[in-house]
Amino acid sequence: MKNLKDLMQLTAEMIETKNKSHEFFIDFYGHVQKIEIRYYKNGWSADSDIKPIGKSAYFDDSEQVEELYWWFKFLLKSNDNE
């Protein structure tokens, strides 16, 4: 089972990959222990009206954290193959 540490490690790996920097946006809400990831398939642009796909998890909900981990990993991997 994947946990918060695994999710944060995956997030760190994405941050180090420069070609992903405008596809994923990550918000951390420390006051409610929540993380949200938004994904822009073709990258973010100020000129675009495209809405992102988003998913979030509360840290104390292990099922949400694991689901977010696999969703994020799938998107990262599928983008590598495009």
Secondary structure by P-SEA (a helix, b strand, c coil): cccaaaaaaaaaaaaacccccccbbbbbbcccbbbbbbbccccccccccbbbbbbbbbcccaaaaaaaaaaaaaaaaaaaac
